[in-house]
Amino acid sequence: MSALVVELSQLKHELEEMTALVSQKEAEIALLKAQLAKAQMEGPGSAEVSELKAKNEELLAQIAEL
C-alpha cells in the first residue's frame, strides 16, 4: 500500500510538471500567433517597400532640384 501512495505522489508531481509545461507552450504559441498576425498585417516585404519609398522620395527630390 505504501508503494502505491509513493507512486501516486510521483504521478501527481509529473502531472503538475506536464501541466506547467503545457501552459508554457500555450503561451509560446499565443506569442507566435501574435507575431504572425502582425507580420501578415505589415504585408510581405514591408521592409523592402519602405526602402523603395525612401529611395523614390530621394529621386523625386533630385528631380525637383533639376
PQR file with spaces between the fields and no chain letter, atoms N, CA, C, O and H, PARSE charges and radii, in Angstrom:
ATOM       1  N    MET     1       0.820   -1.200    0.000 -0.4000 1.5000
ATOM       2  CA   MET     1       0.000    0.000    0.000 -0.0000 2.0000
ATOM       3  C    MET     1       0.866    1.268    0.000  0.5500 1.7000
ATOM       4  O    MET     1       0.558    2.256   -0.667 -0.5500 1.4000
ATOM       5  N    SER     2       1.945    1.205    0.762 -0.4000 1.5000
ATOM       6  CA   SER     2       2.852    2.347    0.852 -0.0000 2.0000
ATOM       7  C    SER     2       3.480    2.652   -0.506  0.5500 1.7000
ATOM       8  O    SER     2       3.662    3.817   -0.860 -0.5500 1.4000
ATOM       9  H    SER     2       2.196    0.403    1.304  0.4000 1.0000
ATOM      10  N    ALA     3       3.804    1.630   -1.248 -0.4000 1.5000
ATOM      11  CA   ALA     3       4.404    1.812   -2.572 -0.0000 2.0000
ATOM      12  C    ALA     3       3.422    2.487   -3.514  0.5500 1.7000
ATOM      13  O    ALA     3       3.817    3.296   -4.353 -0.5500 1.4000
ATOM      14  H    ALA     3       3.656    0.684   -0.960  0.4000 1.0000
ATOM      15  N    LEU     4       2.146    2.156   -3.378 -0.4000 1.5000
ATOM      16  CA   LEU     4       1.119    2.780   -4.217 -0.0000 2.0000
ATOM      17  C    LEU     4       0.961    4.259   -3.892  0.5500 1.7000
ATOM      18  O    LEU     4       0.748    5.075   -4.789 -0.5500 1.4000
ATOM      19  H    LEU     4       1.825    1.499   -2.696  0.4000 1.0000
ATOM      20  N    VAL     5       1.061    4.601   -2.640 -0.4000 1.5000
ATOM      21  CA   VAL     5       0.964    6.006   -2.218 -0.0000 2.0000
ATOM      22  C    VAL     5       2.139    6.796   -2.782  0.5500 1.7000
ATOM      23  O    VAL     5       1.968    7.920   -3.253 -0.5500 1.4000
ATOM      24  H    VAL     5       1.234    3.939   -1.911  0.4000 1.0000
ATOM      25  N    VAL     6       3.328    6.209   -2.732 -0.4000 1.5000
ATOM      26  CA   VAL     6       4.524    6.861   -3.275 -0.0000 2.0000
ATOM      27  C    VAL     6       4.382    7.034   -4.780  0.5500 1.7000
ATOM      28  O    VAL     6       4.684    8.095   -5.326 -0.5500 1.4000
ATOM      29  H    VAL     6       3.467    5.296   -2.349  0.4000 1.0000
ATOM      30  N    GLU     7       3.917    5.977   -5.445 -0.4000 1.5000
ATOM      31  CA   GLU     7       3.744    6.057   -6.895 -0.0000 2.0000
ATOM      32  C    GLU     7       2.693    7.097   -7.270  0.5500 1.7000
ATOM      33  O    GLU     7       2.870    7.839   -8.237 -0.5500 1.4000
ATOM      34  H    GLU     7       3.672    5.115   -5.001  0.4000 1.0000
ATOM      35  N    LEU     8       1.613    7.152   -6.519 -0.4000 1.5000
ATOM      36  CA   LEU     8       0.569    8.149   -6.770 -0.0000 2.0000
ATOM      37  C    LEU     8       1.115    9.558   -6.589  0.5500 1.7000
ATOM      38  O    LEU     8       0.798   10.461   -7.363 -0.5500 1.4000
ATOM      39  H    LEU     8       1.470    6.550   -5.734  0.4000 1.0000
ATOM      40  N    SER     9       1.932    9.738   -5.568 -0.4000 1.5000
ATOM      41  CA   SER     9       2.547   11.044   -5.325 -0.0000 2.0000
ATOM      42  C    SER     9       3.459   11.435   -6.488  0.5500 1.7000
ATOM      43  O    SER     9       3.455   12.586   -6.926 -0.5500 1.4000
ATOM      44  H    SER     9       2.190    9.005   -4.939  0.4000 1.0000
ATOM      45  N    GLN    10       4.229   10.488   -6.978 -0.4000 1.5000
ATOM      46  CA   GLN    10       5.120   10.754   -8.108 -0.0000 2.0000
ATOM      47  C    GLN    10       4.320   11.106   -9.362  0.5500 1.7000
ATOM      48  O    GLN    10       4.680   12.018  -10.105 -0.5500 1.4000
ATOM      49  H    GLN    10       4.232    9.554   -6.622  0.4000 1.0000
ATOM      50  N    LEU    11       3.239   10.375   -9.584 -0.4000 1.5000
ATOM      51  CA   LEU    11       2.405   10.647  -10.757 -0.0000 2.0000
ATOM      52  C    LEU    11       1.756   12.023  -10.667  0.5500 1.7000
ATOM      53  O    LEU    11       1.651   12.725  -11.672 -0.5500 1.4000
ATOM      54  H    LEU    11       2.947    9.634   -8.980  0.4000 1.0000
ATOM      55  N    LYS    12       1.321   12.412   -9.470 -0.4000 1.5000
ATOM      56  CA   LYS    12       0.746   13.748   -9.288 -0.0000 2.0000
ATOM      57  C    LYS    12       1.789   14.820   -9.598  0.5500 1.7000
ATOM      58  O    LYS    12       1.495   15.831  -10.237 -0.5500 1.4000
ATOM      59  H    LYS    12       1.406   11.842   -8.654  0.4000 1.0000
ATOM      60  N    HIS    13       3.021   14.576   -9.127 -0.4000 1.5000
ATOM      61  CA   HIS    13       4.096   15.535   -9.389 -0.0000 2.0000
ATOM      62  C    HIS    13       4.374   15.643  -10.888  0.5500 1.7000
ATOM      63  O    HIS    13       4.535   16.744  -11.416 -0.5500 1.4000
ATOM      64  H    HIS    13       3.260   13.755   -8.608  0.4000 1.0000
ATOM      65  N    GLU    14       4.429   14.508  -11.564 -0.4000 1.5000
ATOM      66  CA   GLU    14       4.651   14.513  -13.017 -0.0000 2.0000
ATOM      67  C    GLU    14       3.510   15.221  -13.740  0.5500 1.7000
ATOM      68  O    GLU    14       3.742   15.954  -14.701 -0.5500 1.4000
ATOM      69  H    GLU    14       4.298   13.614  -11.135  0.4000 1.0000
ATOM      70  N    LEU    15       2.287   15.005  -13.283 -0.4000 1.5000
ATOM      71  CA   LEU    15       1.135   15.672  -13.883 -0.0000 2.0000
ATOM      72  C    LEU    15       1.238   17.184  -13.717  0.5500 1.7000
ATOM      73  O    LEU    15       0.935   17.928  -14.650 -0.5500 1.4000
ATOM      74  H    LEU    15       2.099   14.409  -12.502  0.4000 1.0000
ATOM      75  N    GLU    16       1.661   17.646  -12.545 -0.4000 1.5000
ATOM      76  CA   GLU    16       1.843   19.074  -12.307 -0.0000 2.0000
ATOM      77  C    GLU    16       2.908   19.651  -13.237  0.5500 1.7000
ATOM      78  O    GLU    16       2.740   20.738  -13.790 -0.5500 1.4000
ATOM      79  H    GLU    16       1.908   17.042  -11.787  0.4000 1.0000
ATOM      80  N    GLU    17       4.007   18.909  -13.401 -0.4000 1.5000
ATOM      81  CA   GLU    17       5.074   19.358  -14.298 -0.0000 2.0000
ATOM      82  C    GLU    17       4.581   19.432  -15.738  0.5500 1.7000
ATOM      83  O    GLU    17       4.875   20.395  -16.447 -0.5500 1.4000
ATOM      84  H    GLU    17       4.143   18.026  -12.952  0.4000 1.0000
ATOM      85  N    MET    18       3.841   18.432  -16.168 -0.4000 1.5000
ATOM      86  CA   MET    18       3.321   18.407  -17.539 -0.0000 2.0000
ATOM      87  C    MET    18       2.302   19.531  -17.750  0.5500 1.7000
ATOM      88  O    MET    18       2.262   20.148  -18.815 -0.5500 1.4000
ATOM      89  H    MET    18       3.602   17.650  -15.592  0.4000 1.0000
ATOM      90  N    THR    19       1.491   19.788  -16.743 -0.4000 1.5000
ATOM      91  CA   THR    19       0.510   20.873  -16.837 -0.0000 2.0000
ATOM      92  C    THR    19       1.215   22.215  -16.975  0.5500 1.7000
ATOM      93  O    THR    19       0.803   23.064  -17.765 -0.5500 1.4000
ATOM      94  H    THR    19       1.524   19.287  -15.879  0.4000 1.0000
ATOM      95  N    ALA    20       2.279   22.401  -16.203 -0.4000 1.5000
ATOM      96  CA   ALA    20       3.055   23.638  -16.296 -0.0000 2.0000
ATOM      97  C    ALA    20       3.705   23.760  -17.667  0.5500 1.7000
ATOM      98  O    ALA    20       3.734   24.843  -18.251 -0.5500 1.4000
ATOM      99  H    ALA    20       2.613   21.711  -15.560  0.4000 1.0000
ATOM     100  N    LEU    21       4.225   22.650  -18.179 -0.4000 1.5000
ATOM     101  CA   LEU    21       4.863   22.662  -19.495 -0.0000 2.0000
ATOM     102  C    LEU    21       3.849   22.994  -20.590  0.5500 1.7000
ATOM     103  O    LEU    21       4.144   23.771  -21.497 -0.5500 1.4000
ATOM     104  H    LEU    21       4.201   21.770  -17.704  0.4000 1.0000
ATOM     105  N    VAL    22       2.665   22.409  -20.506 -0.4000 1.5000
ATOM     106  CA   VAL    22       1.615   22.695  -21.487 -0.0000 2.0000
ATOM     107  C    VAL    22       1.231   24.175  -21.436  0.5500 1.7000
ATOM     108  O    VAL    22       1.052   24.805  -22.479 -0.5500 1.4000
ATOM     109  H    VAL    22       2.425   21.777  -19.769  0.4000 1.0000
ATOM     110  N    SER    23       1.107   24.723  -20.241 -0.4000 1.5000
ATOM     111  CA   SER    23       0.774   26.146  -20.104 -0.0000 2.0000
ATOM     112  C    SER    23       1.852   27.017  -20.734  0.5500 1.7000
ATOM     113  O    SER    23       1.549   28.003  -21.407 -0.5500 1.4000
ATOM     114  H    SER    23       1.253   24.211  -19.394  0.4000 1.0000
ATOM     115  N    GLN    24       3.109   26.651  -20.515 -0.4000 1.5000
ATOM     116  CA   GLN    24       4.222   27.399  -21.097 -0.0000 2.0000
ATOM     117  C    GLN    24       4.169   27.334  -22.623  0.5500 1.7000
ATOM     118  O    GLN    24       4.349   28.349  -23.296 -0.5500 1.4000
ATOM     119  H    GLN    24       3.355   25.850  -19.968  0.4000 1.0000
ATOM     120  N    LYS    25       3.927   26.162  -23.158 -0.4000 1.5000
ATOM     121  CA   LYS    25       3.871   26.004  -24.615 -0.0000 2.0000
ATOM     122  C    LYS    25       2.681   26.749  -25.204  0.5500 1.7000
ATOM     123  O    LYS    25       2.778   27.311  -26.295 -0.5500 1.4000
ATOM     124  H    LYS    25       3.781   25.338  -22.611  0.4000 1.0000
ATOM     125  N    GLU    26       1.553   26.758  -24.485 -0.4000 1.5000
ATOM     126  CA   GLU    26       0.396   27.513  -24.965 -0.0000 2.0000
ATOM     127  C    GLU    26       0.699   29.011  -25.010  0.5500 1.7000
ATOM     128  O    GLU    26       0.263   29.711  -25.924 -0.5500 1.4000
ATOM     129  H    GLU    26       1.474   26.302  -23.599  0.4000 1.0000
ATOM     130  N    ALA    27       1.448   29.497  -24.022 -0.4000 1.5000
ATOM     131  CA   ALA    27       1.848   30.906  -24.016 -0.0000 2.0000
ATOM     132  C    ALA    27       2.779   31.205  -25.184  0.5500 1.7000
ATOM     133  O    ALA    27       2.657   32.250  -25.824 -0.5500 1.4000
ATOM     134  H    ALA    27       1.802   28.928  -23.279  0.4000 1.0000
ATOM     135  N    GLU    28       3.706   30.299  -25.466 -0.4000 1.5000
ATOM     136  CA   GLU    28       4.615   30.477  -26.606 -0.0000 2.0000
ATOM     137  C    GLU    28       3.840   30.487  -27.916  0.5500 1.7000
ATOM     138  O    GLU    28       4.124   31.290  -28.805 -0.5500 1.4000
ATOM     139  H    GLU    28       3.806   29.450  -24.946  0.4000 1.0000
ATOM     140  N    ILE    29       2.863   29.599  -28.035 -0.4000 1.5000
ATOM     141  CA   ILE    29       2.044   29.541  -29.241 -0.0000 2.0000
ATOM     142  C    ILE    29       1.270   30.840  -29.423  0.5500 1.7000
ATOM     143  O    ILE    29       1.184   31.363  -30.534 -0.5500 1.4000
ATOM     144  H    ILE    29       2.632   28.947  -27.312  0.4000 1.0000
ATOM     145  N    ALA    30       0.709   31.359  -28.339 -0.4000 1.5000
ATOM     146  CA   ALA    30      -0.041   32.616  -28.422 -0.0000 2.0000
ATOM     147  C    ALA    30       0.874   33.753  -28.876  0.5500 1.7000
ATOM     148  O    ALA    30       0.475   34.585  -29.690 -0.5500 1.4000
ATOM     149  H    ALA    30       0.780   30.934  -27.436  0.4000 1.0000
ATOM     150  N    LEU    31       2.094   33.790  -28.353 -0.4000 1.5000
ATOM     151  CA   LEU    31       3.053   34.820  -28.752 -0.0000 2.0000
ATOM     152  C    LEU    31       3.401   34.693  -30.230  0.5500 1.7000
ATOM     153  O    LEU    31       3.439   35.693  -30.948 -0.5500 1.4000
ATOM     154  H    LEU    31       2.419   33.114  -27.691  0.4000 1.0000
ATOM     155  N    LEU    32       3.654   33.475  -30.686 -0.4000 1.5000
ATOM     156  CA   LEU    32       3.985   33.268  -32.093 -0.0000 2.0000
ATOM     157  C    LEU    32       2.813   33.625  -33.002  0.5500 1.7000
ATOM     158  O    LEU    32       3.010   34.177  -34.084 -0.5500 1.4000
ATOM     159  H    LEU    32       3.623   32.663  -30.103  0.4000 1.0000
ATOM     160  N    LYS    33       1.597   33.311  -32.565 -0.4000 1.5000
ATOM     161  CA   LYS    33       0.421   33.679  -33.360 -0.0000 2.0000
ATOM     162  C    LYS    33       0.292   35.195  -33.466  0.5500 1.7000
ATOM     163  O    LYS    33      -0.055   35.721  -34.524 -0.5500 1.4000
ATOM     164  H    LYS    33       1.437   32.863  -31.686  0.4000 1.0000
ATOM     165  N    ALA    34       0.572   35.894  -32.369 -0.4000 1.5000
ATOM     166  CA   ALA    34       0.512   37.354  -32.395 -0.0000 2.0000
ATOM     167  C    ALA    34       1.571   37.928  -33.331  0.5500 1.7000
ATOM     168  O    ALA    34       1.305   38.873  -34.074 -0.5500 1.4000
ATOM     169  H    ALA    34       0.854   35.467  -31.510  0.4000 1.0000
ATOM     170  N    GLN    35       2.771   37.353  -33.293 -0.4000 1.5000
ATOM     171  CA   GLN    35       3.838   37.810  -34.182 -0.0000 2.0000
ATOM     172  C    GLN    35       3.483   37.537  -35.637  0.5500 1.7000
ATOM     173  O    GLN    35       3.754   38.363  -36.510 -0.5500 1.4000
ATOM     174  H    GLN    35       2.987   36.585  -32.690  0.4000 1.0000
ATOM     175  N    LEU    36       2.887   36.398  -35.898 -0.4000 1.5000
ATOM     176  CA   LEU    36       2.483   36.061  -37.257 -0.0000 2.0000
ATOM     177  C    LEU    36       1.400   37.009  -37.753  0.5500 1.7000
ATOM     178  O    LEU    36       1.445   37.471  -38.893 -0.5500 1.4000
ATOM     179  H    LEU    36       2.667   35.727  -35.189  0.4000 1.0000
ATOM     180  N    ALA    37       0.427   37.295  -36.894 -0.4000 1.5000
ATOM     181  CA   ALA    37      -0.644   38.214  -37.287 -0.0000 2.0000
ATOM     182  C    ALA    37      -0.072   39.592  -37.599  0.5500 1.7000
ATOM     183  O    ALA    37      -0.484   40.236  -38.564 -0.5500 1.4000
ATOM     184  H    ALA    37       0.390   36.920  -35.968  0.4000 1.0000
ATOM     185  N    LYS    38       0.867   40.038  -36.790 -0.4000 1.5000
ATOM     186  CA   LYS    38       1.496   41.344  -37.019 -0.0000 2.0000
ATOM     187  C    LYS    38       2.242   41.348  -38.354  0.5500 1.7000
ATOM     188  O    LYS    38       2.145   42.300  -39.128 -0.5500 1.4000
ATOM     189  H    LYS    38       1.201   39.515  -36.006  0.4000 1.0000
ATOM     190  N    ALA    39       2.981   40.279  -38.610 -0.4000 1.5000
ATOM     191  CA   ALA    39       3.740   40.185  -39.859 -0.0000 2.0000
ATOM     192  C    ALA    39       2.806   40.165  -41.060  0.5500 1.7000
ATOM     193  O    ALA    39       3.113   40.755  -42.095 -0.5500 1.4000
ATOM     194  H    ALA    39       3.060   39.506  -37.981  0.4000 1.0000
ATOM     195  N    GLN    40       1.669   39.491  -40.929 -0.4000 1.5000
ATOM     196  CA   GLN    40       0.717   39.433  -42.036 -0.0000 2.0000
ATOM     197  C    GLN    40       0.064   40.789  -42.267  0.5500 1.7000
ATOM     198  O    GLN    40      -0.240   41.146  -43.406 -0.5500 1.4000
ATOM     199  H    GLN    40       1.420   39.011  -40.088  0.4000 1.0000
ATOM     200  N    MET    41      -0.153   41.546  -41.197 -0.4000 1.5000
ATOM     201  CA   MET    41      -0.739   42.883  -41.340 -0.0000 2.0000
ATOM     202  C    MET    41       0.230   43.824  -42.035  0.5500 1.7000
ATOM     203  O    MET    41      -0.174   44.685  -42.817 -0.5500 1.4000
ATOM     204  H    MET    41       0.094   41.256  -40.272  0.4000 1.0000
ATOM     205  N    GLU    42       1.513   43.650  -41.739 -0.4000 1.5000
ATOM     206  CA   GLU    42       2.520   44.511  -42.357 -0.0000 2.0000
ATOM     207  C    GLU    42       2.713   44.158  -43.819  0.5500 1.7000
ATOM     208  O    GLU    42       3.180   44.979  -44.608 -0.5500 1.4000
ATOM     209  H    GLU    42       1.840   42.951  -41.103  0.4000 1.0000
ATOM     210  N    GLY    43       2.363   42.965  -44.168 -0.4000 1.5000
ATOM     211  CA   GLY    43       2.468   42.544  -45.553 -0.0000 2.0000
ATOM     212  C    GLY    43       3.846   42.019  -45.881  0.5500 1.7000
ATOM     213  O    GLY    43       4.827   42.322  -45.201 -0.5500 1.4000
ATOM     214  H    GLY    43       1.984   42.298  -43.526  0.4000 1.0000
ATOM     215  N    PRO    44       3.901   41.231  -46.929 -0.5600 1.5000
ATOM     216  CA   PRO    44       5.191   40.662  -47.309  0.2800 2.0000
ATOM     217  C    PRO    44       6.130   41.735  -47.834  0.5500 1.7000
ATOM     218  O    PRO    44       5.724   42.605  -48.604 -0.5500 1.4000
ATOM     219  N    GLY    45       7.368   41.670  -47.419 -0.4000 1.5000
ATOM     220  CA   GLY    45       8.373   42.594  -47.919 -0.0000 2.0000
ATOM     221  C    GLY    45       8.168   44.027  -47.496  0.5500 1.7000
ATOM     222  O    GLY    45       8.592   44.944  -48.200 -0.5500 1.4000
ATOM     223  H    GLY    45       7.697   40.963  -46.793  0.4000 1.0000
ATOM     224  N    SER    46       7.518   44.245  -46.345 -0.4000 1.5000
ATOM     225  CA   SER    46       7.241   45.613  -45.929 -0.0000 2.0000
ATOM     226  C    SER    46       8.524   46.429  -45.749  0.5500 1.7000
ATOM     227  O    SER    46       8.527   47.639  -45.972 -0.5500 1.4000
ATOM     228  H    SER    46       7.174   43.500  -45.773  0.4000 1.0000
ATOM     229  N    ALA    47       9.600   45.772  -45.351 -0.4000 1.5000
ATOM     230  CA   ALA    47      10.880   46.472  -45.217 -0.0000 2.0000
ATOM     231  C    ALA    47      11.361   46.925  -46.589  0.5500 1.7000
ATOM     232  O    ALA    47      11.882   48.031  -46.735 -0.5500 1.4000
ATOM     233  H    ALA    47       9.597   44.788  -45.170  0.4000 1.0000
ATOM     234  N    GLU    48      11.189   46.076  -47.588 -0.4000 1.5000
ATOM     235  CA   GLU    48      11.587   46.436  -48.953 -0.0000 2.0000
ATOM     236  C    GLU    48      10.732   47.584  -49.473  0.5500 1.7000
ATOM     237  O    GLU    48      11.238   48.486  -50.140 -0.5500 1.4000
ATOM     238  H    GLU    48      10.766   45.178  -47.469  0.4000 1.0000
ATOM     239  N    VAL    49       9.452   47.551  -49.172 -0.4000 1.5000
ATOM     240  CA   VAL    49       8.556   48.621  -49.621 -0.0000 2.0000
ATOM     241  C    VAL    49       8.984   49.945  -49.004  0.5500 1.7000
ATOM     242  O    VAL    49       9.026   50.967  -49.689 -0.5500 1.4000
ATOM     243  H    VAL    49       9.041   46.817  -48.630  0.4000 1.0000
ATOM     244  N    SER    50       9.298   49.930  -47.720 -0.4000 1.5000
ATOM     245  CA   SER    50       9.750   51.151  -47.052 -0.0000 2.0000
ATOM     246  C    SER    50      11.043   51.673  -47.668  0.5500 1.7000
ATOM     247  O    SER    50      11.211   52.876  -47.867 -0.5500 1.4000
ATOM     248  H    SER    50       9.264   49.100  -47.163  0.4000 1.0000
ATOM     249  N    GLU    51      11.939   50.759  -47.960 -0.4000 1.5000
ATOM     250  CA   GLU    51      13.210   51.141  -48.583 -0.0000 2.0000
ATOM     251  C    GLU    51      12.982   51.781  -49.949  0.5500 1.7000
ATOM     252  O    GLU    51      13.577   52.809  -50.272 -0.5500 1.4000
ATOM     253  H    GLU    51      11.802   49.782  -47.798  0.4000 1.0000
ATOM     254  N    LEU    52      12.115   51.162  -50.744 -0.4000 1.5000
ATOM     255  CA   LEU    52      11.829   51.683  -52.081 -0.0000 2.0000
ATOM     256  C    LEU    52      11.123   53.029  -52.016  0.5500 1.7000
ATOM     257  O    LEU    52      11.380   53.902  -52.845 -0.5500 1.4000
ATOM     258  H    LEU    52      11.632   50.327  -50.482  0.4000 1.0000
ATOM     259  N    LYS    53      10.242   53.206  -51.046 -0.4000 1.5000
ATOM     260  CA   LYS    53       9.565   54.502  -50.893 -0.0000 2.0000
ATOM     261  C    LYS    53      10.572   55.593  -50.553  0.5500 1.7000
ATOM     262  O    LYS    53      10.496   56.701  -51.084 -0.5500 1.4000
ATOM     263  H    LYS    53      10.033   52.497  -50.373  0.4000 1.0000
ATOM     264  N    ALA    54      11.511   55.280  -49.672 -0.4000 1.5000
ATOM     265  CA   ALA    54      12.534   56.253  -49.302 -0.0000 2.0000
ATOM     266  C    ALA    54      13.400   56.601  -50.504  0.5500 1.7000
ATOM     267  O    ALA    54      13.710   57.771  -50.728 -0.5500 1.4000
ATOM     268  H    ALA    54      11.573   54.380  -49.242  0.4000 1.0000
ATOM     269  N    LYS    55      13.788   55.602  -51.270 -0.4000 1.5000
ATOM     270  CA   LYS    55      14.592   55.840  -52.469 -0.0000 2.0000
ATOM     271  C    LYS    55      13.808   56.678  -53.475  0.5500 1.7000
ATOM     272  O    LYS    55      14.362   57.572  -54.113 -0.5500 1.4000
ATOM     273  H    LYS    55      13.537   54.652  -51.088  0.4000 1.0000
ATOM     274  N    ASN    56      12.514   56.382  -53.612 -0.4000 1.5000
ATOM     275  CA   ASN    56      11.660   57.129  -54.521 -0.0000 2.0000
ATOM     276  C    ASN    56      11.576   58.603  -54.109  0.5500 1.7000
ATOM     277  O    ASN    56      11.624   59.496  -54.955 -0.5500 1.4000
ATOM     278  H    ASN    56      12.064   55.655  -53.093  0.4000 1.0000
ATOM     279  N    GLU    57      11.451   58.842  -52.813 -0.4000 1.5000
ATOM     280  CA   GLU    57      11.388   60.221  -52.324 -0.0000 2.0000
ATOM     281  C    GLU    57      12.694   60.955  -52.619  0.5500 1.7000
ATOM     282  O    GLU    57      12.684   62.130  -52.986 -0.5500 1.4000
ATOM     283  H    GLU    57      11.411   58.116  -52.126  0.4000 1.0000
ATOM     284  N    GLU    58      13.813   60.258  -52.456 -0.4000 1.5000
ATOM     285  CA   GLU    58      15.110   60.863  -52.779 -0.0000 2.0000
ATOM     286  C    GLU    58      15.182   61.236  -54.256  0.5500 1.7000
ATOM     287  O    GLU    58      15.620   62.330  -54.611 -0.5500 1.4000
ATOM     288  H    GLU    58      13.821   59.304  -52.158  0.4000 1.0000
ATOM     289  N    LEU    59      14.750   60.321  -55.103 -0.4000 1.5000
ATOM     290  CA   LEU    59      14.798   60.580  -56.540 -0.0000 2.0000
ATOM     291  C    LEU    59      13.856   61.722  -56.924  0.5500 1.7000
ATOM     292  O    LEU    59      14.199   62.555  -57.763 -0.5500 1.4000
ATOM     293  H    LEU    59      14.394   59.432  -54.814  0.4000 1.0000
ATOM     294  N    LEU    60      12.675   61.760  -56.315 -0.4000 1.5000
ATOM     295  CA   LEU    60      11.743   62.857  -56.594 -0.0000 2.0000
ATOM     296  C    LEU    60      12.330   64.201  -56.172  0.5500 1.7000
ATOM     297  O    LEU    60      12.145   65.212  -56.849 -0.5500 1.4000
ATOM     298  H    LEU    60      12.396   61.083  -55.634  0.4000 1.0000
ATOM     299  N    ALA    61      13.036   64.198  -55.051 -0.4000 1.5000
ATOM     300  CA   ALA    61      13.679   65.438  -54.586 -0.0000 2.0000
ATOM     301  C    ALA    61      14.765   65.871  -55.569  0.5500 1.7000
ATOM     302  O    ALA    61      14.911   67.058  -55.862 -0.5500 1.4000
ATOM     303  H    ALA    61      13.186   63.377  -54.500  0.4000 1.0000
ATOM     304  N    GLN    62      15.530   64.894  -56.077 -0.4000 1.5000
ATOM     305  CA   GLN    62      16.574   65.225  -57.054 -0.0000 2.0000
ATOM     306  C    GLN    62      15.956   65.760  -58.338  0.5500 1.7000
ATOM     307  O    GLN    62      16.474   66.708  -58.928 -0.5500 1.4000
ATOM     308  H    GLN    62      15.411   63.930  -55.838  0.4000 1.0000
ATOM     309  N    ILE    63      14.863   65.165  -58.771 -0.4000 1.5000
ATOM     310  CA   ILE    63      14.184   65.620  -59.987 -0.0000 2.0000
ATOM     311  C    ILE    63      13.677   67.049  -59.788  0.5500 1.7000
ATOM     312  O    ILE    63      13.787   67.886  -60.684 -0.5500 1.4000
ATOM     313  H    ILE    63      14.443   64.394  -58.292  0.4000 1.0000
ATOM     314  N    ALA    64      13.130   67.314  -58.622 -0.4000 1.5000
ATOM     315  CA   ALA    64      12.604   68.650  -58.334 -0.0000 2.0000
ATOM     316  C    ALA    64      13.722   69.699  -58.388  0.5500 1.7000
ATOM     317  O    ALA    64      13.500   70.826  -58.831 -0.5500 1.4000
ATOM     318  H    ALA    64      13.041   66.634  -57.894  0.4000 1.0000
ATOM     319  N    GLU    65      14.908   69.326  -57.939 -0.4000 1.5000
ATOM     320  CA   GLU    65      16.035   70.246  -57.961 -0.0000 2.0000
ATOM     321  C    GLU    65      16.474   70.546  -59.389  0.5500 1.7000
ATOM     322  O    GLU    65      16.923   71.653  -59.685 -0.5500 1.4000
ATOM     323  H    GLU    65      15.088   68.411  -57.578  0.4000 1.0000
ATOM     324  N    LEU    66      16.343   69.566  -60.267 -0.4000 1.5000
ATOM     325  CA   LEU    66      16.756   69.765  -61.667 -0.0000 2.0000
ATOM     326  C    LEU    66      15.745   70.622  -62.377  0.5500 1.7000
ATOM     327  O    LEU    66      15.903   70.910  -63.563 -0.5500 1.4000
ATOM     328  H    LEU    66      15.978   68.666  -60.027  0.4000 1.0000
